[in-house]
Amino acid sequence: MDDLQTPSASSIIQTPDTPTTVWKSGRFFPGGVENALTTRPFNLVILNGPSLSDKKLIKHLWATSHHVVCADGGANRLYDSFQTDQERLDNLPAAITGDLDSAREEVLSFYQSNGVIIHRAESQYATDFTKALVYIAKLEQEKPNHYTKPTQWSHSDTSPADSYSEVVAIGALGGRVDQSFHSFHQLYIARERQQRITLISDDSVTFLLEKGRNVIESPRELFGKTCGIIPLGEPVHMTLKGFEWDLDNCYSKFGGDMVSTSNHLNSDVVEVHCTSPMVFTMEIRK
């Protein structure tokens, strides 16, 4: 791999102060939940993209999330996923927000008449996804959900993820390509609001790795073998451990020699050491 490293080598040198972030995506899936008192709470955003077909997963995400917010047409997706009004009443979101040009009138009327906040945000310089994330940040300030930080969450008290609030977004991938790219963009810019996003689709779970050492729990009863470690932001040096194709201080950038797509998980726990944030995605076992 020597030809893939830059001569100057912004090498990955681990020190006692190197931040480590532990990723437990399995907790978002049935069978992977941990004690609610010692697990970081998360909020759920429902977008107007392809809905999850796994109803058991949807129910699990709903039951274990803190606030649920629909982004405009995501309200249609939620409403249509139930057969009866009683089911809809049993699954009311906290709010519906966006410019509301996609949500159907009968859907908005139903939810508003049952106490759901309808928050119209007219700005055309922000997407409905962004508006939903901003609204969740507001809800978190008004109604925070405190938890006891588990010792296994991070191996370092300096982990940048410790102060973030968690958001799971469904309906963010698939459909139009530009909207999928916008969802990847949100992984980066949401960090400015101290939010950390996990995108869940029928096929994959996707999130943004932090600079430093990332320990990713990847239990094979939940996740398939195929994964990708992708430098959508700036070029990066990365070291991979526990994969079928491990790498040592490899230089990766779009348009360069190496982007690690279609790699394979070779362990229930893998590590990625990187010099800047990278997108990580792994397939969901069917």
Backbone as JSON, one array per atom type, in Angstrom:
{
  "sequence": "MDDLQTPSASSIIQTPDTPTTVWKSGRFFPGGVENALTTRPFNLVILNGPSLSDKKLIKHLWATSHHVVCADGGANRLYDSFQTDQERLDNLPAAITGDLDSAREEVLSFYQSNGVIIHRAESQYATDFTKALVYIAKLEQEKPNHYTKPTQWSHSDTSPADSYSEVVAIGALGGRVDQSFHSFHQLYIARERQQRITLISDDSVTFLLEKGRNVIESPRELFGKTCGIIPLGEPVHMTLKGFEWDLDNCYSKFGGDMVSTSNHLNSDVVEVHCTSPMVFTMEIRK",
  "N": [[0.82, -1.21, 0.0], [2.19, 1.14, -0.15], [2.25, 2.94, -2.29], [-0.07, 4.29, -1.99], [0.12, 6.14, -0.03], [0.71, 9.46, 1.05], [3.72, 11.35, 0.55], [4.41, 13.08, 2.68], [2.96, 12.14, 4.78], [0.72, 12.58, 6.97], [0.7, 11.02, 9.42], [-1.04, 8.48, 11.26], [-0.86, 8.6, 14.5], [-1.16, 7.11, 17.5], [-1.89, 8.24, 20.73], [-2.03, 8.53, 24.36], [-3.92, 10.53, 24.64], [-5.48, 10.44, 22.41], [-8.65, 10.8, 21.01], [-11.35, 8.5, 21.42], [-14.12, 7.06, 19.92], [-16.97, 5.15, 20.47], [-19.17, 3.16, 18.63], [-22.43, 2.09, 18.66], [-24.45, 0.9, 16.89], [-26.14, -1.23, 16.77], [-27.96, -1.0, 18.81], [-30.14, 0.34, 17.86], [-31.76, -1.5, 16.74], [-34.17, -4.17, 16.88], [-33.56, -6.53, 19.4], [-31.05, -5.6, 19.86], [-31.09, -3.69, 21.8], [-30.08, -1.81, 24.71], [-29.87, -1.25, 28.27], [-32.1, 1.26, 29.04], [-31.53, 3.33, 30.78], [-28.83, 3.62, 30.76], [-28.08, 4.12, 28.21], [-27.4, 6.25, 25.56], [-29.92, 8.55, 24.82], [-32.02, 8.96, 21.89], [-33.32, 10.89, 19.13], [-35.96, 10.82, 16.7], [-36.31, 11.29, 13.25], [-38.58, 11.52, 10.64], [-38.55, 11.34, 7.26], [-39.52, 12.42, 3.92], [-38.86, 10.3, 2.19], [-38.09, 7.05, 0.76], [-39.9, 4.71, 2.63], [-39.24, 2.66, 5.54], [-39.47, -0.83, 5.17], [-39.49, -2.7, 7.09], [-41.49, -3.28, 9.54], [-41.28, -4.06, 12.19], [-38.84, -3.0, 12.95], [-39.42, -0.26, 12.67], [-41.34, 0.08, 14.7], [-39.75, -0.49, 16.9], [-37.82, 1.58, 16.82], [-39.51, 3.74, 17.23], [-40.51, 3.19, 19.81], [-38.26, 3.38, 21.41], [-37.2, 5.88, 21.08], [-36.79, 9.42, 21.87], [-37.88, 12.19, 21.17], [-40.1, 12.47, 18.38], [-40.12, 13.66, 15.15], [-41.7, 14.77, 12.23], [-40.64, 15.53, 8.98], [-42.11, 17.64, 6.98], [-43.44, 16.17, 4.2], [-42.9, 13.74, 5.33], [-44.8, 13.32, 7.21], [-46.97, 12.36, 5.75], [-45.95, 9.85, 5.06], [-45.79, 8.64, 7.58], [-48.5, 8.7, 8.41], [-49.73, 7.13, 6.4], [-48.65, 4.69, 6.89], [-50.12, 3.35, 8.71], [-53.17, 1.53, 9.3], [-55.52, 2.24, 10.56], [-57.27, 4.91, 12.33], [-56.98, 4.67, 15.07], [-54.55, 3.36, 15.37], [-52.92, 5.37, 14.4], [-53.36, 7.32, 16.31], [-52.14, 6.11, 18.45], [-49.55, 6.49, 17.8], [-48.46, 9.19, 17.69], [-46.55, 11.89, 16.45], [-44.21, 14.29, 17.9], [-44.1, 16.7, 16.56], [-44.69, 18.32, 13.37], [-42.8, 19.68, 10.84], [-41.48, 22.14, 8.52], [-41.67, 23.55, 5.16], [-44.12, 22.72, 4.46], [-45.25, 22.07, 2.01], [-45.61, 19.63, 0.97], [-46.91, 17.88, 2.71], [-50.09, 16.42, 3.05], [-53.31, 18.0, 3.21], [-55.39, 16.74, 4.68], [-53.91, 15.1, 6.27], [-52.35, 16.85, 7.84], [-54.45, 18.13, 9.14], [-55.59, 16.02, 10.63], [-53.48, 15.36, 12.43], [-53.01, 17.83, 13.71], [-55.48, 18.25, 14.99], [-55.28, 16.41, 16.93], [-53.43, 17.25, 18.74], [-50.77, 17.46, 17.86], [-47.93, 19.42, 17.21], [-47.86, 21.77, 14.64], [-45.5, 23.13, 12.77], [-44.72, 25.65, 10.78], [-42.13, 26.4, 8.64], [-40.91, 28.71, 6.65], [-38.6, 29.34, 5.17], [-36.67, 29.12, 2.21], [-34.06, 28.57, 2.06], [-33.19, 26.53, 3.5], [-33.46, 23.02, 3.89], [-36.21, 20.7, 4.4], [-35.3, 18.64, 5.99], [-33.16, 19.84, 7.37], [-34.66, 21.76, 8.77], [-36.18, 20.11, 10.43], [-34.18, 19.02, 12.04], [-33.23, 21.3, 13.32], [-35.52, 21.96, 14.73], [-35.69, 19.77, 16.45], [-33.42, 20.23, 17.99], [-34.34, 22.45, 19.38], [-36.46, 21.28, 20.86], [-34.94, 19.57, 22.46], [-33.62, 21.37, 24.08], [-35.76, 22.39, 25.52], [-36.98, 20.12, 26.63], [-35.01, 18.18, 27.83], [-33.49, 14.92, 27.76], [-32.09, 13.22, 30.12], [-29.32, 11.08, 30.88], [-27.33, 8.39, 32.24], [-23.99, 8.34, 31.62], [-22.57, 5.56, 30.15], [-19.73, 3.56, 31.0], [-18.67, 2.1, 28.93], [-19.29, 3.52, 26.68], [-17.45, 5.36, 25.56], [-13.94, 5.27, 25.25], [-12.48, 7.37, 26.03], [-12.47, 10.38, 27.82], [-12.37, 12.63, 26.38], [-13.68, 12.36, 24.06], [-15.19, 13.68, 21.16], [-17.81, 13.08, 20.64], [-19.25, 12.87, 22.96], [-20.72, 15.05, 23.86], [-22.74, 15.36, 22.08], [-26.12, 15.33, 20.78], [-28.24, 12.62, 19.85], [-29.57, 11.6, 16.71], [-31.77, 9.7, 14.78], [-32.48, 9.11, 11.43], [-35.0, 8.26, 9.16], [-35.98, 7.37, 5.85], [-34.19, 8.91, 4.48], [-32.38, 8.07, 2.6], [-32.06, 6.62, -0.7], [-34.37, 6.82, -3.48], [-34.37, 10.06, -4.98], [-31.19, 11.05, -6.21], [-29.9, 13.49, -5.58], [-31.13, 14.19, -3.19], [-30.26, 12.16, -1.53], [-27.53, 12.77, -1.45], [-27.73, 15.17, -0.11], [-28.51, 14.24, 2.38], [-26.17, 12.95, 3.21], [-24.59, 15.22, 3.39], [-25.82, 16.43, 5.57], [-24.88, 14.84, 7.64], [-22.41, 15.9, 8.14], [-22.78, 18.74, 8.58], [-24.6, 18.84, 10.68], [-23.15, 18.4, 12.93], [-22.27, 20.87, 13.72], [-24.37, 21.82, 15.17], [-24.14, 20.3, 17.35], [-25.19, 17.76, 16.97], [-25.54, 14.32, 16.23], [-25.95, 12.14, 13.61], [-27.64, 9.22, 12.54], [-28.31, 7.43, 9.69], [-30.85, 5.38, 8.61], [-31.83, 2.93, 6.4], [-33.68, 0.59, 4.34], [-31.65, -1.07, 3.57], [-29.17, -0.31, 4.69], [-27.14, 1.01, 7.43], [-25.89, 4.13, 8.31], [-23.37, 6.47, 9.17], [-21.35, 9.21, 10.48], [-18.0, 8.96, 11.01], [-15.83, 9.98, 13.68], [-12.94, 12.14, 13.88], [-9.92, 10.55, 14.75], [-9.79, 7.66, 16.84], [-12.06, 5.15, 16.1], [-14.29, 2.85, 17.33], [-16.25, 0.33, 16.26], [-19.09, -1.4, 16.84], [-20.22, -4.29, 15.4], [-22.2, -6.5, 15.26], [-22.69, -9.62, 13.82], [-25.08, -10.95, 13.66], [-26.88, -8.97, 13.25], [-25.91, -7.3, 11.24], [-24.85, -7.38, 7.82], [-22.0, -8.48, 5.81], [-20.9, -6.55, 4.09], [-19.45, -3.33, 3.74], [-18.6, 0.21, 3.84], [-16.06, 2.73, 3.87], [-15.78, 5.97, 3.65], [-14.39, 8.87, 2.23], [-16.02, 11.51, 2.15], [-15.7, 14.14, 2.79], [-12.89, 16.03, 3.41], [-9.62, 14.93, 2.14], [-8.06, 12.03, 3.62], [-6.04, 10.21, 5.99], [-6.18, 6.82, 6.78], [-6.5, 4.03, 8.99], [-7.42, 0.69, 9.08], [-8.87, -1.89, 11.01], [-9.78, -5.25, 11.59], [-11.22, -5.78, 9.35], [-11.92, -7.42, 6.19], [-10.21, -6.45, 4.26], [-7.84, -4.93, 5.58], [-6.21, -1.79, 6.26], [-3.27, 0.24, 6.42], [-2.48, 3.28, 7.52], [-3.43, 4.5, 5.15], [-3.82, 6.66, 2.38], [-6.65, 8.4, 1.41], [-9.0, 9.64, -0.87], [-11.6, 11.23, -2.82], [-11.37, 10.76, -6.26], [-8.81, 9.93, -6.05], [-6.48, 7.19, -5.56], [-7.59, 5.35, -3.8], [-10.62, 4.46, -2.4], [-12.45, 3.09, 0.09], [-14.8, 1.29, -0.64], [-17.2, -1.4, -0.66], [-15.85, -3.05, 1.13], [-15.31, -5.65, 3.6], [-16.75, -6.65, 6.67], [-14.97, -8.31, 9.18], [-15.22, -9.08, 11.71], [-16.94, -8.9, 14.88], [-16.45, -6.55, 16.09], [-14.94, -3.69, 14.88], [-12.26, -1.44, 13.9], [-11.63, 1.94, 13.03], [-9.22, 4.22, 12.31], [-8.78, 7.58, 11.77], [-7.8, 10.66, 10.15], [-9.5, 12.71, 9.7], [-13.1, 13.34, 9.7], [-15.1, 10.62, 8.41], [-17.45, 8.98, 6.23], [-19.23, 6.17, 7.27], [-20.62, 3.1, 6.4], [-22.74, 0.25, 6.66], [-24.16, -2.87, 5.71], [-27.5, -4.02, 6.42], [-28.45, -7.0, 7.87], [-30.64, -9.23, 6.28]],
  "CA": [[0.0, 0.0, 0.0], [3.04, 2.32, -0.06], [1.93, 3.89, -3.33], [-1.31, 4.99, -1.65], [0.39, 7.06, 1.06], [1.36, 10.68, 0.63], [5.08, 11.36, 1.06], [4.52, 13.78, 3.96], [2.32, 11.26, 5.77], [0.02, 12.99, 8.17], [0.53, 9.66, 9.92], [-1.93, 8.25, 12.39], [-0.06, 8.24, 15.67], [-2.03, 7.02, 18.66], [-1.33, 8.66, 22.02], [-3.04, 8.38, 25.42], [-4.93, 11.57, 24.52], [-6.25, 10.28, 21.18], [-10.06, 10.54, 21.32], [-11.94, 7.27, 20.91], [-15.58, 7.05, 19.9], [-17.53, 3.81, 20.3], [-20.42, 3.22, 17.9], [-23.27, 0.95, 19.01], [-25.63, 1.01, 16.02], [-27.04, -2.35, 17.02], [-29.0, -0.66, 19.79], [-31.31, 0.86, 17.16], [-32.46, -2.61, 16.12], [-34.73, -5.16, 17.81], [-32.56, -7.5, 19.82], [-29.78, -4.95, 20.17], [-31.3, -2.6, 22.76], [-29.45, -1.91, 26.0], [-30.59, -0.61, 29.36], [-32.46, 2.62, 28.64], [-30.96, 4.31, 31.71], [-27.4, 3.77, 30.51], [-27.89, 4.24, 26.77], [-27.66, 7.61, 25.09], [-31.23, 8.65, 24.16], [-31.95, 9.5, 20.54], [-34.54, 11.43, 18.56], [-36.28, 10.19, 15.42], [-36.84, 12.14, 12.18], [-39.19, 10.78, 9.53], [-38.46, 12.16, 6.06], [-40.42, 12.05, 2.82], [-38.18, 9.42, 1.26], [-38.58, 5.67, 0.84], [-40.16, 4.26, 4.0], [-38.73, 1.35, 5.92], [-40.44, -1.91, 5.01], [-39.41, -3.53, 8.29], [-42.39, -2.67, 10.52], [-40.77, -4.35, 13.52], [-37.8, -2.0, 13.2], [-40.07, 1.04, 12.87], [-41.94, 0.08, 16.05], [-38.66, -0.45, 17.88], [-37.28, 2.94, 16.82], [-40.51, 4.62, 17.85], [-40.64, 2.9, 21.25], [-37.02, 3.68, 22.15], [-36.75, 7.26, 20.82], [-37.24, 10.47, 22.79], [-38.8, 13.01, 20.38], [-40.31, 12.07, 16.99], [-40.51, 14.82, 14.34], [-41.86, 14.52, 10.8], [-40.22, 16.63, 8.1], [-43.06, 17.9, 5.91], [-44.1, 14.99, 3.64], [-42.71, 12.59, 6.2], [-46.08, 13.12, 7.9], [-47.75, 11.46, 4.89], [-45.38, 8.51, 5.18], [-46.2, 8.11, 8.87], [-49.96, 8.52, 8.39], [-50.09, 6.04, 5.49], [-48.09, 3.42, 7.35], [-51.11, 2.73, 9.6], [-54.44, 1.2, 8.65], [-56.67, 2.81, 11.28], [-57.0, 6.12, 13.1], [-56.53, 4.3, 16.4], [-53.1, 3.12, 15.26], [-52.28, 6.67, 14.24], [-53.43, 7.99, 17.62], [-51.16, 5.46, 19.31], [-48.21, 6.81, 17.31], [-48.45, 10.6, 17.32], [-45.25, 12.55, 16.58], [-44.22, 15.52, 18.69], [-44.3, 17.86, 15.69], [-44.47, 18.27, 11.93], [-42.21, 20.96, 10.49], [-41.03, 22.31, 7.14], [-42.51, 24.55, 4.49], [-45.43, 22.08, 4.42], [-45.79, 22.04, 0.65], [-45.78, 18.23, 0.58], [-47.85, 17.21, 3.6], [-51.47, 16.57, 2.6], [-54.14, 18.78, 4.14], [-56.11, 15.87, 5.61], [-52.93, 14.57, 7.22], [-52.07, 17.92, 8.79], [-55.66, 18.35, 9.94], [-55.72, 14.93, 11.6], [-52.48, 15.46, 13.49], [-53.23, 19.06, 14.48], [-56.66, 18.08, 15.83], [-54.92, 15.49, 18.01], [-52.43, 17.84, 19.62], [-49.43, 17.51, 17.3], [-47.51, 20.77, 16.84], [-47.59, 22.0, 13.22], [-44.58, 24.28, 12.77], [-44.41, 26.03, 9.4], [-40.87, 27.12, 8.48], [-41.04, 29.11, 5.25], [-37.33, 29.61, 4.49], [-36.28, 28.26, 1.09], [-32.6, 28.41, 2.12], [-32.93, 25.34, 4.33], [-34.34, 21.91, 3.51], [-37.08, 20.22, 5.47], [-34.44, 17.84, 6.88], [-32.49, 20.8, 8.25], [-35.66, 22.37, 9.65], [-36.54, 19.12, 11.44], [-33.06, 18.91, 12.97], [-33.24, 22.53, 14.13], [-36.65, 21.86, 15.66], [-35.32, 18.8, 17.48], [-32.51, 20.91, 18.91], [-35.2, 23.28, 20.24], [-37.13, 20.38, 21.8], [-33.95, 19.07, 23.4], [-33.37, 22.43, 25.06], [-36.95, 22.54, 26.35], [-37.29, 18.87, 27.32], [-33.86, 17.28, 27.69], [-33.6, 13.56, 28.28], [-30.8, 12.95, 30.73], [-28.97, 9.67, 31.03], [-26.05, 8.14, 32.89], [-23.04, 7.94, 30.6], [-21.97, 4.27, 30.45], [-18.28, 3.55, 30.86], [-18.28, 1.48, 27.68], [-19.66, 4.34, 25.52], [-16.23, 5.88, 24.96], [-12.74, 4.96, 26.02], [-11.78, 8.62, 26.32], [-13.34, 11.45, 28.27], [-12.25, 13.74, 25.44], [-14.36, 12.03, 22.81], [-16.06, 14.78, 20.75], [-19.21, 12.65, 20.52], [-19.9, 12.79, 24.26], [-21.62, 16.18, 24.08], [-23.7, 15.42, 20.99], [-27.4, 14.65, 20.87], [-28.35, 11.6, 18.81], [-30.75, 11.63, 15.85], [-31.91, 8.67, 13.76], [-33.34, 9.58, 10.34], [-35.46, 7.26, 8.21], [-36.46, 8.02, 4.63], [-33.17, 9.86, 4.05], [-31.59, 7.5, 1.5], [-32.9, 6.03, -1.74], [-35.1, 7.88, -4.19], [-33.56, 10.98, -5.77], [-29.77, 11.05, -5.85], [-29.51, 14.74, -4.93], [-31.6, 14.17, -1.81], [-29.35, 11.29, -0.78], [-26.31, 13.53, -1.19], [-28.03, 16.14, 0.94], [-28.5, 13.52, 3.66], [-24.75, 12.81, 3.59], [-24.16, 16.57, 3.79], [-26.32, 16.67, 6.92], [-24.02, 14.16, 8.6], [-21.3, 16.81, 8.45], [-23.14, 20.06, 9.11], [-25.35, 18.73, 11.93], [-22.18, 18.43, 14.03], [-22.17, 22.25, 14.17], [-25.44, 21.98, 16.15], [-23.91, 19.27, 18.36], [-26.05, 16.61, 16.69], [-24.9, 13.21, 15.55], [-27.05, 11.53, 12.87], [-27.55, 7.89, 11.94], [-29.28, 7.23, 8.62], [-31.25, 3.98, 8.5], [-32.68, 2.59, 5.27], [-33.94, -0.85, 4.31], [-30.44, -1.82, 3.26], [-27.92, 0.1, 5.34], [-27.04, 1.99, 8.5], [-24.82, 5.02, 7.86], [-23.09, 7.56, 10.1], [-20.09, 9.92, 10.23], [-16.97, 8.68, 11.99], [-15.1, 11.12, 14.2], [-11.49, 12.14, 13.78], [-9.31, 9.78, 15.84], [-10.02, 6.21, 16.87], [-13.47, 4.78, 16.13], [-14.56, 1.44, 17.58], [-17.6, 0.12, 15.73], [-19.66, -2.71, 17.14], [-20.88, -4.74, 14.17], [-22.62, -7.88, 15.47], [-23.05, -10.19, 12.53], [-26.48, -11.37, 13.63], [-27.66, -7.81, 12.84], [-25.37, -6.64, 10.06], [-24.18, -8.2, 6.82], [-20.55, -8.3, 5.78], [-20.41, -5.48, 3.22], [-19.4, -2.01, 4.36], [-17.79, 1.19, 3.13], [-15.46, 3.78, 4.67], [-15.78, 6.85, 2.48], [-13.97, 10.25, 2.54], [-16.83, 12.48, 1.41], [-15.21, 15.47, 3.11], [-11.52, 16.27, 2.98], [-8.79, 13.73, 2.07], [-7.83, 11.49, 4.96], [-5.26, 9.0, 6.21], [-6.99, 5.92, 7.6], [-6.04, 2.68, 9.32], [-8.57, -0.18, 9.32], [-8.58, -3.14, 11.71], [-10.94, -6.13, 11.73], [-11.89, -5.89, 8.06], [-11.28, -8.38, 5.28], [-9.09, -5.72, 3.67], [-7.31, -3.93, 6.5], [-5.31, -0.82, 5.66], [-2.37, 0.86, 7.39], [-2.13, 4.65, 7.18], [-3.71, 4.65, 3.72], [-4.33, 7.97, 1.97], [-7.91, 8.17, 0.7], [-9.76, 10.83, -1.28], [-12.32, 11.06, -4.07], [-10.51, 11.08, -7.38], [-7.5, 9.36, -5.8], [-6.32, 5.77, -5.85], [-8.24, 4.44, -2.86], [-11.81, 4.72, -1.6], [-12.73, 1.72, 0.56], [-16.16, 0.79, -0.77], [-17.3, -2.86, -0.81], [-14.99, -3.79, 2.05], [-16.09, -6.63, 4.35], [-16.53, -6.8, 8.1], [-14.38, -9.61, 9.48], [-15.28, -9.23, 13.16], [-18.08, -8.24, 15.51], [-15.97, -5.22, 16.48], [-13.89, -3.23, 13.98], [-11.71, -0.13, 14.25], [-11.19, 2.86, 11.98], [-8.46, 5.37, 12.79], [-8.78, 8.5, 10.63], [-7.31, 11.99, 10.46], [-10.65, 13.62, 9.6], [-14.33, 12.53, 9.67], [-15.39, 9.82, 7.22], [-18.74, 8.3, 6.24], [-19.16, 4.71, 7.43], [-21.92, 2.47, 6.12], [-22.71, -1.21, 6.64], [-25.46, -3.4, 5.29], [-28.34, -4.63, 7.43], [-28.72, -8.4, 7.53], [-32.06, -9.43, 6.01]],
  "C": [[0.85, 1.27, 0.0], [2.69, 3.37, -1.09], [0.67, 4.68, -3.04], [-1.11, 6.0, -0.53], [1.08, 8.31, 0.52], [2.75, 10.73, 1.24], [5.21, 12.01, 2.43], [3.89, 13.0, 5.1], [1.85, 11.96, 7.0], [-0.29, 11.68, 8.87], [-0.4, 9.6, 11.11], [-1.09, 7.75, 13.55], [-0.97, 8.27, 16.89], [-1.27, 7.41, 19.93], [-2.39, 8.44, 23.08], [-4.17, 9.39, 25.32], [-5.77, 11.44, 23.25], [-7.71, 9.98, 21.5], [-10.55, 9.26, 20.67], [-13.45, 7.38, 21.01], [-16.06, 5.63, 19.63], [-18.92, 3.94, 19.69], [-21.2, 1.94, 18.16], [-24.57, 1.0, 18.19], [-26.61, -0.12, 16.23], [-28.16, -2.02, 17.98], [-30.25, -0.06, 19.13], [-32.18, -0.24, 16.59], [-33.03, -3.55, 17.17], [-33.71, -6.24, 18.12], [-31.23, -6.88, 20.18], [-29.91, -3.86, 21.2], [-30.59, -2.89, 24.07], [-30.32, -1.24, 27.05], [-30.84, 0.85, 29.03], [-31.82, 3.67, 29.54], [-29.49, 4.55, 31.44], [-27.09, 3.83, 29.02], [-28.26, 5.65, 26.34], [-29.02, 7.66, 24.39], [-31.07, 9.23, 22.76], [-33.32, 10.01, 20.13], [-34.72, 10.86, 17.17], [-36.86, 11.22, 14.46], [-37.37, 11.24, 11.07], [-39.25, 11.72, 8.33], [-39.36, 11.62, 4.96], [-39.69, 11.26, 1.75], [-38.73, 8.03, 1.41], [-38.73, 5.21, 2.29], [-39.49, 2.92, 4.27], [-39.83, 0.31, 5.72], [-40.49, -2.79, 6.25], [-40.24, -2.89, 9.41], [-41.92, -2.92, 11.96], [-39.69, -3.34, 13.9], [-38.4, -0.63, 13.45], [-40.66, 1.13, 14.28], [-40.87, 0.18, 17.13], [-38.06, 0.95, 17.96], [-38.23, 3.9, 17.51], [-40.51, 4.44, 19.37], [-39.42, 3.33, 22.04], [-36.5, 5.09, 21.91], [-37.35, 8.22, 21.83], [-38.3, 11.33, 22.1], [-38.9, 12.45, 18.96], [-40.82, 13.29, 16.23], [-40.6, 14.39, 12.88], [-41.41, 15.76, 10.02], [-41.18, 16.7, 6.93], [-43.73, 16.61, 5.43], [-43.84, 13.71, 4.39], [-43.97, 12.29, 7.0], [-46.99, 12.21, 7.08], [-47.28, 10.02, 5.04], [-45.83, 7.86, 6.49], [-47.69, 7.77, 8.87], [-50.34, 7.28, 7.57], [-49.57, 4.69, 5.94], [-49.04, 2.68, 8.29], [-52.44, 2.54, 8.87], [-55.63, 1.88, 9.29], [-56.26, 4.07, 12.02], [-56.52, 5.79, 14.5], [-55.02, 4.02, 16.4], [-52.36, 4.44, 15.14], [-52.28, 7.44, 15.55], [-52.42, 7.39, 18.6], [-49.73, 5.81, 18.94], [-48.16, 8.25, 16.8], [-47.04, 11.17, 17.46], [-45.35, 13.77, 17.47], [-44.56, 16.72, 17.81], [-44.13, 17.47, 14.23], [-43.94, 19.64, 11.53], [-41.71, 20.94, 9.06], [-41.85, 23.39, 6.48], [-43.91, 24.01, 4.21], [-46.09, 22.14, 3.04], [-46.03, 20.61, 0.17], [-46.79, 17.49, 1.44], [-49.29, 17.47, 3.14], [-52.31, 17.27, 3.67], [-54.85, 17.89, 5.14], [-55.18, 15.26, 6.65], [-52.61, 15.62, 8.28], [-53.26, 18.16, 9.71], [-55.83, 17.27, 11.01], [-54.74, 15.12, 12.74], [-52.69, 16.72, 14.34], [-54.41, 18.91, 15.43], [-56.38, 17.13, 17.0], [-53.67, 15.94, 18.77], [-51.02, 17.88, 19.1], [-49.12, 18.93, 16.88], [-47.24, 20.82, 15.33], [-46.76, 23.28, 13.13], [-44.17, 24.58, 11.33], [-43.13, 26.86, 9.38], [-40.72, 27.45, 7.0], [-39.73, 29.18, 4.48], [-37.05, 28.6, 3.38], [-34.76, 28.07, 1.03], [-32.2, 27.29, 3.08], [-33.91, 24.26, 3.9], [-35.21, 21.51, 4.68], [-36.32, 19.34, 6.46], [-33.75, 18.76, 7.88], [-33.48, 21.4, 9.25], [-36.08, 21.4, 10.76], [-35.43, 18.98, 12.48], [-32.98, 20.13, 13.89], [-34.36, 22.47, 15.16], [-36.35, 20.86, 16.78], [-34.36, 19.42, 18.48], [-33.28, 21.79, 19.88], [-35.91, 22.41, 21.28], [-36.17, 19.86, 22.86], [-33.62, 20.11, 24.47], [-34.54, 22.56, 26.04], [-37.22, 21.31, 27.2], [-36.12, 17.89, 27.16], [-34.14, 15.92, 28.3], [-32.25, 13.15, 28.82], [-30.57, 11.45, 30.86], [-27.63, 9.57, 31.74], [-25.09, 7.61, 31.84], [-22.4, 6.61, 30.96], [-20.48, 4.3, 30.21], [-17.85, 2.97, 29.53], [-18.6, 2.35, 26.47], [-18.42, 4.87, 24.81], [-15.05, 5.56, 25.86], [-11.98, 6.23, 26.4], [-12.78, 9.68, 26.74], [-13.31, 12.63, 27.31], [-12.95, 13.47, 24.13], [-15.31, 13.15, 22.41], [-17.53, 14.39, 20.69], [-19.96, 12.72, 21.84], [-20.93, 13.89, 24.48], [-22.71, 16.28, 23.02], [-25.04, 14.82, 21.4], [-27.54, 13.73, 19.66], [-29.66, 11.76, 18.03], [-30.67, 10.45, 14.89], [-32.87, 9.2, 12.7], [-33.7, 8.41, 9.44], [-36.11, 7.98, 7.03], [-35.46, 9.01, 4.06], [-32.37, 9.37, 2.85], [-32.49, 6.73, 0.56], [-33.68, 7.14, -2.42], [-34.14, 8.75, -4.97], [-32.13, 11.04, -5.26], [-29.38, 12.33, -5.13], [-29.97, 14.78, -3.48], [-30.73, 13.26, -0.95], [-28.05, 12.01, -0.47], [-26.54, 14.58, -0.11], [-28.03, 15.46, 2.32], [-27.07, 13.28, 4.13], [-24.2, 14.15, 4.07], [-24.61, 16.87, 5.22], [-25.46, 15.98, 7.98], [-22.9, 15.08, 9.06], [-21.79, 18.07, 9.17], [-23.93, 19.97, 10.41], [-24.41, 18.75, 13.13], [-22.01, 19.85, 14.57], [-23.25, 22.57, 15.19], [-25.3, 20.95, 17.28], [-24.89, 18.12, 18.23], [-25.25, 15.56, 15.94], [-26.0, 12.35, 14.94], [-26.68, 10.12, 12.42], [-28.67, 7.75, 10.92], [-29.58, 5.74, 8.51], [-32.2, 3.81, 7.33], [-32.97, 1.09, 5.33], [-32.67, -1.66, 4.19], [-29.25, -1.53, 4.16], [-28.15, 0.97, 6.56], [-25.77, 2.8, 8.24], [-24.63, 6.14, 8.87], [-21.71, 8.13, 9.8], [-19.11, 9.61, 11.36], [-16.29, 9.97, 12.44], [-13.61, 11.0, 13.91], [-10.91, 11.39, 14.99], [-9.62, 8.31, 15.7], [-11.52, 5.94, 17.01], [-13.57, 3.27, 16.31], [-16.02, 1.19, 17.23], [-18.04, -1.3, 16.05], [-20.53, -3.14, 15.96], [-21.32, -6.19, 14.3], [-23.21, -8.48, 14.2], [-24.44, -10.8, 12.5], [-27.4, -10.22, 13.21], [-27.21, -7.24, 11.51], [-24.72, -7.65, 9.12], [-22.71, -7.85, 6.73], [-20.09, -7.05, 5.04], [-20.5, -4.12, 3.9], [-18.56, -1.07, 3.5], [-17.29, 2.24, 4.09], [-15.04, 4.86, 3.68], [-15.41, 8.28, 2.87], [-14.77, 11.27, 1.75], [-16.39, 13.92, 1.68], [-13.81, 15.67, 2.55], [-10.75, 14.96, 2.87], [-8.35, 13.3, 3.47], [-6.8, 10.36, 4.91], [-6.09, 8.11, 7.13], [-6.27, 4.59, 7.82], [-7.26, 1.86, 9.69], [-8.11, -1.46, 9.99], [-9.87, -3.95, 11.86], [-11.74, -6.29, 10.47], [-11.22, -6.97, 7.22], [-10.08, -7.75, 4.59], [-8.7, -4.6, 4.62], [-6.34, -3.01, 5.76], [-4.47, -0.18, 6.76], [-1.95, 2.23, 6.88], [-2.3, 4.92, 5.68], [-4.29, 6.04, 3.45], [-5.55, 7.77, 1.07], [-8.57, 9.5, 0.37], [-10.52, 10.49, -2.55], [-11.44, 11.55, -5.21], [-9.1, 10.56, -7.2], [-7.49, 7.88, -6.1], [-7.18, 4.86, -4.97], [-9.46, 5.07, -2.21], [-12.33, 3.35, -1.21], [-14.23, 1.43, 0.56], [-16.1, -0.73, -0.94], [-16.21, -3.59, -0.03], [-15.89, -4.76, 2.82], [-15.72, -6.61, 5.82], [-16.02, -8.21, 8.38], [-14.45, -9.91, 10.97], [-16.54, -8.56, 13.67], [-17.73, -6.86, 16.05], [-14.83, -4.85, 15.54], [-13.42, -1.85, 14.41], [-11.36, 0.64, 12.98], [-10.48, 4.02, 12.66], [-8.35, 6.33, 11.61], [-8.4, 9.9, 11.08], [-8.36, 13.07, 10.23], [-11.9, 12.77, 9.48], [-14.54, 11.83, 8.33], [-16.78, 9.19, 7.36], [-18.5, 6.79, 6.35], [-20.55, 4.15, 7.18], [-21.76, 0.96, 6.11], [-24.11, -1.73, 6.37], [-26.17, -4.06, 6.45], [-28.64, -6.06, 6.97], [-30.23, -8.58, 7.36], [-32.55, -10.65, 6.78]]
}
